[in-house]
């Protein structure tokens, strides 16, 4: 089974000019600076936080005890399954706002879902009773990540990376990538943004050393078809190469592949790492299973038999 979302042919629609004006006006009037949040400061009643059957998550759902798995059943049905970390016991699911969940991410603000078909990112937060939706400037969201300040970065398969502030639906900065990005990650300095892309039958990684100015360089490593990516505490890049059946570990200065995370993959399309940098979760789209492995040895710890499109653990590492 090939990846349902990563290499899907997606129709592209441009944003209306009037919408762009509204987003710019919102940006100028909000007064937000990098790393600031538009989240409300007042506590929301427990009754609103506990969505129950309405498709929401409990306030404690985004925790180190949870594993989130995105599933694409059909164009009309997508959901996030919530499992217990370690035992894979099913705890619940999220249906509201989910539409082809190509990318998942967790940080201290909650769970983020890149919905490819809906052209949006939905955020399920501790402080809101309903998901917040980012849509401004998106055409084909394929991956999502945040930096240590909480700023959101969307990899758009049409060829760029968008940056957003917390709970603010306008594009702060848009930087182009040479070709369609398949993954995005931030470095430990909080200023570096990495993106993987495939062009001219060669996979590349671009490093934005100053995202505000879109200042970037293409790293020396040469790859096959790229997939999802993550970064560990040492700024080592973990990158899936689906068609090469590999999950690579690429150490600075990123000129060559330094090693591999396991060697038993059929079509690895997503990867995440925990905060302690001792475990990784790899989605093998050949089977749809999520495989938990020791990091960095790649030794299999457990396998969740699923029909997955994306994965992230509650203990997700945010550089």
N, C-alpha and C positions, 0 to 999 in steps of 0.2 A: 504494500500500500504506500503510495507516495504521499507526501505532505499535502494536507488538504488546503492549507492557507498560504504557505510560504512561496509556492511557485504557481499560484492560481493566476490565470489571466483575468485582470481586473479592468472594468471600464472606468474611465477617468472623467470626472466632471470638474470644471473650474468653478471657483467661488465667485459669487456675484460681487460687483464693484461696490454696491451699496453696503453689503455685509462687511467688506474690508474697511469702509469708512467708519462703520459702527464700532468695529473692533479697535481701530486706532483711537477713536474717541474714548472708548472705555479705558484704554491703556493710559492715555494722557490724563484722564480724570481720576483714576484710581489712586494715584500717588504711591503705588507699590514700587519697591525696589527689589533687586535681586535677592532671593531667599526669603522675602516676606510673604505672608499668607493672607488670603482673603477669607480664611475660615472664621466663623463667629467665635468670640471668646467666651460667651455664656454657655453653660452646660445645657445640653438638650435632654429633656426628660427620658427616662429609661423606656417608657412606653413607645416613644418614637424610634428609639435605637433598636428595639427588638422587633424586627419586621415580621418574624414568624413566616406565615404562608404567603406573604406578599413578595417574596423573592429577595429579601435583604439578608444581612449578616449580623450576628450579635456583636456587641462592642469588643468582646474578647476573641472573636473569630480570627482576626488577623494576629496570630500569635505563633510562637515557635512550635506549637503543638499541631499546627495545621499544614496540610499540603493542598494547594489549589491546582486543579486540572481543568483546562478549557476543552470543551467538546463541541464539535460541529457535527450535528446530526443531519441537518438539511438547511436549505436557505431560509426556512421558516422556523427552525428550531436549533438553538445553541444554548449552552449553559456552562456554568462553572461548578464542578463537583468539588466538595470539601471532604478531605480524608484526614484521619488522624495520622500524624507523623509516626513512622515506625511500624505501626500495625496495619495501616491502610484501611482501617475501619471507616466506613462512610458516615460522615457527621451531618451532611446537609448539602444544599445546592443553592446557587444564585441563578435566577432566570431573567430578572428584570434588567433591561439595558444591554443584554448580551446578544451579539450578532456576528458570528464567525470570529471567535476570540483567538486571533493570530499571535498575540503577545501578552504575557502577564508579568507583573512586577509588584513587589511589596516593599514598603518602607514604613517609617513611623507614622505616616499620615494615612495609611490604609492600603487597600488593594487597587491596582490599576489594570484595566483590560483594554487592549487595542482591538477594537471591533472593526474588522476589515470591511464587511458588507455595509455596516452602518456609517462608515467613515467617521469614526469617533473614538475617543477614549473615555471610558466611564471609571470613576473613582468612587470606591466604597469606603467611607471614612468613619472614624470614631465619632465625629462631631456633627454629622448630618444624618437626617432620617431617610434621605433619599440619595441615590448616587448623583454625583456631580458629573456633568458631561462637557468634555472639551471637543469642539468640532471645528473651530476657526482654522481655516487654511488647510484642512486635511482632505486628501483625496483617496489614499490607500494606506492607512496605518498598518504597518507590518510588525512593529516592535515598539516598546516603551521602556524607559528607564528614568531614574531621578539621580540628582547629585546630593551631596550631604546637606545642602541648603534647602532641599525639597523642590527645586526647580525640575520640571518635567521635560523630557526630550522624546519626541516622536520621530521614528524612522518612517518616512513615507516612501512607498515603493515607486512613486513617480519621480524620485530623484533628489530628495532633500531631507534635512533634519529641521524640525520645528522645536522651539523652546517656549514653554509656558510657565507662568507663576502659579503657585498653589491656588486652586479654585478660582481661576481667572481665565475666562474663555476668549483670549486674544493671543496672537502670536507675538512674543517678545522679540524673537530673532529667528530668521530663516536662513539656513546655509545650504547651498547646493552641494550635491555629491555627483561625481562623474557619471555614475550609472545608478540603477535602482539599488538602494541600500537594503540589505537583508538583516542587519543587526545594528544595535547601537549600545554603547556603554560609556560610563564616565570613569576617569582615573582617580587615584587616591588623593591627588592634589585638589580635586574639586573644580579645577579649571580646564582639564583636558577632556575632550569628547572623542571617542573612537567610533568609526562606522565601517562596516564591511560591505563590499560591493563586488560585482562580477562584471567584467567588461573585456571584450576582445578575447574570450576564452580563457581569461586569467582572473583569479580572485585577488582582490587587494584589500588593504586596510588603510583608511585615511585617519590621520590624527589632527584634530583641531586643537592647536595649542592656545588659541585665543578665539573662542567661539563668538564673542561679541563682535569681533572684526572678521569672522569667517576665515581667520588665518589658519592655514592647514598645510600638511605635507603628506604625501603618499609614502607609507613605510616600505622597507625593502623586501619584506617577505612576499613570495609569490605562491599562490594557492590555486585550488580548483574552485568549483562552485561553492560560494560561501553560504553560511546559514546564520543561525543565532550566535550571540556572543555574550561573554561575561568577563569580569576582571576580578582578580584576587587581591589580597593585601599587598602583594609584591608588585602589583601592576602587571602581572602575567596575564595575557589575554587567553581566554578559553573560547575556542571557536569551532563550530560544527562545520564539517564539509560533507553534506549529505551524499553526493554522488561518489565521493572517495571513501565513504563508509568510515569516516574518521572524526574524532573530536580532538582537536589540536591544542597543545599548550605552547604559547609563543611568548618567550621572555624578552624583556628589553635587551638590546635596542631594536628588536622586532625585525631582524633581517632574515631569520630562518625559523622553521618549526623546531622547537626545542624538545618536544616529546608528545606523547599521546595519552589521553585519558581513556584507558581500556582499549580493546581491539576486537570487540565482538559485535559491532554495530551493523545493522542492515541499511538504515537510512536516517541517521541522527539529524534532527531538525531543530531541537531546542536544548538549552543547557542553562542551569542556574547553580549557584554555589551558596552554602550557608555562611552565616556570619563568622563562625569559628574557622572556616576554610578547611573543614575536615570531611565534609560530605558534598556531593554534587548530585543533581537530578538531571537525567538525560532522557529526552523524548525520542524514542525510536519509531519513526513514522512507518517503517516497514511492517510493524506489528500494531502500532498504536499504543504500545506499552510505555510506561514511565519506569525507568530503572534508576534506583538509588545506588550510588557507588561511593567507595572511599576516595577521598581526594588527598594527594594527587595520584595514588596508585591505580585507580580505576577498578579495584576489586569490587565485584557486585555484592551489595549488602541486601538488597531486596528488589522485587519487581511487582509493580502494580499493573495488572492486566486491565487495559482500558482502551478507549477509542479516542485518544487524546490528540489535541492540536497544539497545546501549549501547556507549560507547567511553571510553577514557582512555589517555593516553600516559605512558610511563615517566618523562618529564621534566615531569610534571604540576606545576602551580604550587599550592603550599599557602600561603595568606596568613599 
